[in-house]
Amino acid sequence: MTDPMDTEEARALREAVRALLTRRSAVRAAMDSPLGYDDKLWSTLCEQIGVAALAIPEHYGGAGAGLAETCVVLQELGRTLTPSPLLGSALLCGEALLRAGNDEACERLLPGIAAGTTLAALAWSGENWTPELTASPAGLDGRAHYVLDGDLADVLLAVARTSDGTGLFEVPLDGVHCERVTTLDPTRRLAVVDFASTPARRLDTGGFDRPLRQVLDTAVIAVAAEQVGAAARALELTVEYTKQRRQFGRPIGSFQALKHRMADVHVHVEAARSALYAAIVDGDTEAVSTAKVVCGEAFSHAAAEMIQLHGGIAITWEHDAHLYFKRAHGTALLFGDPVRSLGC
């Protein structure tokens, strides 16, 4: 079977995104900006390459591509740790709207999300990564944690428990209190959203329990793609450094012990690529859970070795090694405990 991330179109997409990020991505400046990402770079990615539109059908203003193409972009964003609303807005919220089966809501909201001009956020999780918001005739109540770009959103969607299961709701922004929270990973913006009898409009047409699981599976695959890209880049940077750093009159990369350590990381990264491929192609729960574990562990391994093999410079603020390390630990638990997801 042809790798959907290695077709001619996917390679062209990868080259275009990588070239743009090489020229324009400035992670430190994006982290310190009011938005937490470079809005001009995001506009260029959307207008010239159409990254936000990839997984959205053409009749809703999208490109009608698919998850594999979006994962190609996420791998490149992961390589450079470039902050962007792609995961939370275009992928998570776009998928939620499509799974809800509400044509009116899709026609109204998806074109702006696909163009990158509308930033959407999905509030669905409690502290333990389970839905904890409740819906009643009075409105929505509870607190949602880990809301990606929640404090920046133009459109807020929420998942809440109802008398007949789980529902997807559209919530007016003036009816909630949203606050950005400090995160371990400074390249990932998260918020807490409080609901207090907040009026909301239900969007799903037949219950949202199964669609929510499908949305989260898609999000897990997307994060795995980020992790694979970041792990591969962490290894590349480590190899480059060990060729330059000299001890005892020779590059430290020539020492057999360090060769073995980097070879182990390489094997782990390639295993993560395979797990990501299986999750995209198969899409079943076991493949997705496996990708979550394998890709997360590969990135954590690559980031840890990056810290170790760079020595003291790696723990300085000026070096990017600590950013890869923090992203690895942040993404490892995004959307839930990977061990629990396998039922271990």
C-alpha positions as CSV (number, residue, x, y, z in Angstrom):
1,M,0.0,0.0,0.0
2,T,1.3,3.5,-0.9
3,D,2.2,5.6,2.1
4,P,-0.3,8.5,2.1
5,M,2.3,10.8,3.5
6,D,4.8,10.0,0.8
7,T,2.9,10.6,-2.4
8,E,4.0,13.1,-5.0
9,E,1.4,15.6,-3.7
10,A,2.4,15.0,-0.1
11,R,6.1,15.5,-0.9
12,A,5.3,18.8,-2.7
13,L,3.3,19.9,0.3
14,R,6.1,19.0,2.7
15,E,8.6,20.9,0.7
16,A,6.4,24.0,0.5
17,V,5.7,24.1,4.2
18,R,9.3,23.4,5.1
19,A,10.6,26.1,2.9
20,L,8.2,28.7,4.3
21,L,9.0,27.7,7.9
22,T,12.7,27.8,7.3
23,R,12.4,31.4,6.1
24,R,9.8,32.7,8.5
25,S,9.4,30.6,11.6
26,A,10.7,32.4,14.7
27,V,9.6,30.4,17.7
28,R,11.0,32.6,20.4
29,A,9.3,35.7,19.0
30,A,6.0,33.8,18.6
31,M,6.1,32.6,22.2
32,D,6.5,36.1,23.4
33,S,3.8,37.6,21.2
34,P,0.4,38.5,22.6
35,L,-1.2,35.7,20.5
36,G,1.4,33.1,21.3
37,Y,1.9,32.4,17.5
38,D,2.9,34.5,14.5
39,D,-0.4,35.6,12.9
40,K,1.3,36.8,9.8
41,L,3.0,33.4,9.3
42,W,-0.3,31.7,10.0
43,S,-2.1,33.8,7.4
44,T,0.6,33.0,4.8
45,L,0.3,29.2,5.6
46,C,-3.5,29.5,5.1
47,E,-3.6,31.8,2.1
48,Q,-0.7,30.4,0.0
49,I,-0.7,26.7,1.0
50,G,-4.2,26.3,2.5
51,V,-3.1,24.3,5.6
52,A,-6.3,25.0,7.6
53,A,-8.5,23.9,4.7
54,L,-6.8,20.5,4.0
55,A,-9.1,18.2,6.0
56,I,-12.3,20.2,5.3
57,P,-14.6,19.2,2.4
58,E,-14.7,21.5,-0.7
59,H,-18.3,22.3,-0.3
60,Y,-17.6,23.9,3.1
61,G,-14.7,26.0,1.7
62,G,-12.0,23.4,2.2
63,A,-9.5,21.6,0.0
64,G,-11.1,18.2,0.4
65,A,-7.7,16.5,1.0
66,G,-7.6,14.4,4.2
67,L,-5.9,13.6,7.5
68,A,-2.7,12.4,5.9
69,E,-2.1,15.7,4.2
70,T,-2.8,17.6,7.5
71,C,-0.3,15.3,9.2
72,V,2.3,16.2,6.7
73,V,1.9,19.9,7.7
74,L,1.9,19.0,11.4
75,Q,5.1,17.0,11.1
76,E,6.8,20.2,9.6
77,L,5.3,22.4,12.3
78,G,6.5,19.9,14.9
79,R,10.1,19.9,13.4
80,T,10.4,23.6,14.1
81,L,8.1,23.7,17.2
82,T,6.2,26.5,15.3
83,P,3.1,27.5,17.4
84,S,-0.1,27.7,15.3
85,P,-3.9,27.2,15.6
86,L,-3.9,24.3,13.2
87,L,-4.4,21.5,15.8
88,G,-7.0,23.2,17.9
89,S,-9.0,25.2,15.4
90,A,-8.8,23.6,12.0
91,L,-8.4,20.0,13.1
92,L,-10.1,19.5,16.4
93,C,-13.0,21.9,15.9
94,G,-13.3,21.2,12.2
95,E,-13.6,17.5,12.8
96,A,-16.1,18.1,15.6
97,L,-18.4,20.1,13.4
98,L,-18.2,17.6,10.6
99,R,-18.9,14.7,12.9
100,A,-21.9,16.5,14.5
101,G,-23.8,16.2,11.2
102,N,-25.2,19.7,11.3
103,D,-25.1,21.1,7.8
104,E,-26.2,24.6,8.8
105,A,-23.4,24.9,11.4
106,C,-20.9,23.5,9.0
107,E,-21.9,25.9,6.2
108,R,-21.8,28.8,8.6
109,L,-18.6,28.1,10.5
110,L,-16.3,25.9,8.5
111,P,-15.4,28.3,5.6
112,G,-13.9,30.8,8.1
113,I,-12.0,28.0,9.9
114,A,-10.7,26.7,6.5
115,A,-9.5,30.1,5.5
116,G,-7.8,30.6,8.8
117,T,-9.6,33.8,9.5
118,T,-11.9,32.3,12.2
119,L,-10.2,30.7,15.2
120,A,-12.3,28.0,16.9
121,A,-11.7,26.3,20.2
122,L,-13.2,23.1,21.7
123,A,-14.0,22.9,25.4
124,W,-14.6,19.3,26.3
125,S,-12.3,18.0,29.1
126,G,-12.0,18.0,32.8
127,E,-8.7,17.7,34.6
128,N,-8.7,13.9,34.0
129,W,-9.4,14.2,30.2
130,T,-13.0,13.1,30.5
131,P,-16.1,15.3,29.6
132,E,-17.2,17.0,32.8
133,L,-19.4,19.9,31.6
134,T,-23.1,19.3,32.1
135,A,-26.1,20.6,30.1
136,S,-29.5,21.5,31.5
137,P,-32.4,23.7,30.4
138,A,-30.6,26.5,32.3
139,G,-27.5,26.1,30.1
140,L,-24.0,24.7,30.5
141,D,-22.2,24.4,33.8
142,G,-18.7,23.3,34.8
143,R,-15.1,24.0,34.1
144,A,-13.2,22.9,30.9
145,H,-9.5,22.4,31.1
146,Y,-6.8,22.2,28.4
147,V,-8.7,24.3,25.9
148,L,-6.3,24.8,22.9
149,D,-6.2,28.6,22.1
150,G,-9.3,29.0,24.2
151,D,-8.6,32.6,25.2
152,L,-8.2,33.6,21.6
153,A,-11.2,31.9,20.1
154,D,-13.7,33.6,17.8
155,V,-16.0,30.5,18.0
156,L,-16.3,28.4,21.1
157,L,-17.7,24.8,20.9
158,A,-18.3,22.7,24.0
159,V,-19.0,19.1,24.7
160,A,-21.3,18.5,27.6
161,R,-23.2,15.6,29.3
162,T,-26.9,15.7,28.7
163,S,-29.9,13.7,29.8
164,D,-29.6,11.6,26.6
165,G,-25.8,11.2,26.4
166,T,-23.2,13.7,25.2
167,G,-23.9,16.7,23.1
168,L,-21.9,19.3,21.1
169,F,-22.8,22.9,21.7
170,E,-22.0,26.3,20.3
171,V,-21.5,28.8,23.1
172,P,-21.5,32.6,22.9
173,L,-18.2,34.0,24.0
174,D,-19.8,36.6,26.3
175,G,-21.3,33.8,28.4
176,V,-18.1,32.3,29.7
177,H,-15.0,33.2,31.6
178,C,-11.9,32.2,29.8
179,E,-8.4,32.4,31.2
180,R,-5.0,31.5,29.8
181,V,-3.0,29.2,32.0
182,T,0.8,28.8,32.4
183,T,2.0,25.6,30.7
184,L,5.2,23.5,30.8
185,D,5.4,23.9,27.0
186,P,5.6,27.6,26.2
187,T,4.9,26.8,22.5
188,R,1.4,25.4,23.3
189,R,-1.3,27.8,24.4
190,L,-4.0,26.4,26.7
191,A,-6.9,27.9,28.6
192,V,-9.4,27.1,31.3
193,V,-13.1,28.0,30.5
194,D,-15.7,28.4,33.2
195,F,-19.4,27.9,32.4
196,A,-22.2,29.0,34.8
197,S,-25.7,28.4,33.4
198,T,-24.3,29.5,30.1
199,P,-26.9,29.6,27.2
200,A,-25.8,27.3,24.4
201,R,-27.1,26.0,21.1
202,R,-26.9,22.2,20.6
203,L,-25.4,21.3,17.2
204,D,-25.3,17.5,17.1
205,T,-28.3,15.7,15.6
206,G,-28.0,12.2,17.0
207,G,-25.8,12.2,20.1
208,F,-22.1,13.0,20.3
209,D,-20.6,10.0,22.3
210,R,-19.3,8.1,19.3
211,P,-18.4,11.2,17.2
212,L,-16.4,12.5,20.2
213,R,-14.3,9.3,20.3
214,Q,-13.6,9.7,16.6
215,V,-12.7,13.4,17.0
216,L,-10.2,12.5,19.8
217,D,-8.7,9.7,17.7
218,T,-8.1,12.1,14.9
219,A,-6.5,14.6,17.4
220,V,-4.3,11.9,18.8
221,I,-3.0,11.0,15.3
222,A,-2.4,14.7,14.6
223,V,-0.3,15.0,17.8
224,A,1.6,11.8,16.9
225,A,2.5,13.5,13.6
226,E,3.8,16.5,15.5
227,Q,5.8,14.2,17.7
228,V,7.4,12.3,14.8
229,G,8.5,15.5,13.1
230,A,9.9,17.0,16.3
231,A,11.7,13.7,17.3
232,A,13.3,13.4,13.9
233,R,14.5,17.1,14.1
234,A,15.8,16.6,17.7
235,L,17.9,13.7,16.4
236,E,19.2,15.7,13.4
237,L,20.3,18.6,15.7
238,T,21.9,16.2,18.1
239,V,23.9,14.4,15.3
240,E,25.0,17.8,13.9
241,Y,26.2,18.9,17.3
242,T,28.2,15.7,18.1
243,K,30.0,16.1,14.7
244,Q,31.1,19.6,15.8
245,R,31.8,19.2,19.5
246,R,35.3,17.9,20.1
247,Q,36.9,16.1,23.1
248,F,40.3,14.4,23.3
249,G,41.1,15.8,19.9
250,R,38.2,14.2,18.0
251,P,34.4,14.8,17.5
252,I,32.4,13.3,20.2
253,G,30.1,11.8,17.6
254,S,32.9,9.4,16.7
255,F,32.8,7.7,20.1
256,Q,31.1,4.3,19.9
257,A,29.0,4.8,23.0
258,L,27.4,7.9,21.6
259,K,26.9,6.3,18.1
260,H,24.9,3.5,19.8
261,R,22.8,6.0,21.7
262,M,21.9,8.0,18.6
263,A,21.3,4.7,16.7
264,D,18.8,3.7,19.4
265,V,17.0,7.1,18.9
266,H,17.0,6.6,15.1
267,V,15.3,3.1,15.5
268,H,12.8,4.6,17.9
269,V,11.9,7.4,15.5
270,E,11.5,5.0,12.6
271,A,9.2,2.8,14.7
272,A,7.2,6.0,15.5
273,R,6.8,6.7,11.7
274,S,5.5,3.2,11.3
275,A,3.0,3.6,14.1
276,L,1.8,6.9,12.7
277,Y,1.4,5.3,9.3
278,A,-0.7,2.4,10.7
279,A,-2.9,4.9,12.6
280,I,-3.6,6.9,9.5
281,V,-4.2,3.9,7.3
282,D,-6.1,1.7,9.7
283,G,-7.7,4.3,12.0
284,D,-8.9,1.7,14.5
285,T,-8.7,2.3,18.3
286,E,-5.8,0.0,18.8
287,A,-3.7,1.5,16.1
288,V,-4.4,5.0,17.3
289,S,-3.6,4.1,21.0
290,T,-0.4,2.4,19.8
291,A,0.6,5.5,17.9
292,K,0.0,7.7,20.9
293,V,2.3,5.6,23.0
294,V,5.1,4.8,20.5
295,C,5.3,8.4,19.0
296,G,5.2,10.0,22.5
297,E,7.9,7.7,23.8
298,A,10.1,8.2,20.7
299,F,9.9,12.0,21.1
300,S,10.6,11.8,24.8
301,H,13.6,9.6,24.1
302,A,14.9,11.9,21.3
303,A,14.5,15.0,23.5
304,A,16.2,13.4,26.5
305,E,19.2,12.3,24.5
306,M,19.3,15.8,22.9
307,I,19.6,17.2,26.4
308,Q,22.2,14.7,27.5
309,L,24.4,14.8,24.4
310,H,24.4,18.6,24.1
311,G,25.8,18.8,27.7
312,G,25.5,22.0,29.7
313,I,24.4,24.2,26.8
314,A,21.2,22.2,26.5
315,I,19.8,23.5,29.8
316,T,20.3,27.2,29.0
317,W,17.4,29.3,28.0
318,E,19.2,30.4,24.8
319,H,19.4,26.9,23.4
320,D,16.3,25.2,21.8
321,A,16.9,21.8,23.4
322,H,14.8,22.5,26.4
323,L,11.9,23.6,24.1
324,Y,11.9,20.2,22.5
325,F,12.1,18.5,25.9
326,K,9.2,20.5,27.2
327,R,7.1,19.9,24.0
328,A,7.8,16.2,24.4
329,H,6.5,16.1,27.9
330,G,3.6,18.3,27.1
331,T,2.4,16.3,24.1
332,A,2.9,13.0,25.8
333,L,-0.2,13.6,28.0
334,L,-2.2,15.7,25.6
335,F,-5.7,14.2,25.2
336,G,-5.1,11.7,28.0
337,D,-2.7,9.2,29.6
338,P,-1.3,7.0,26.8
339,V,-1.0,4.0,29.2
340,R,-4.6,4.3,30.2
341,S,-5.7,4.6,26.6
342,L,-4.3,1.1,26.0
343,G,-6.2,-0.2,29.0
344,C,-3.0,-1.0,30.9
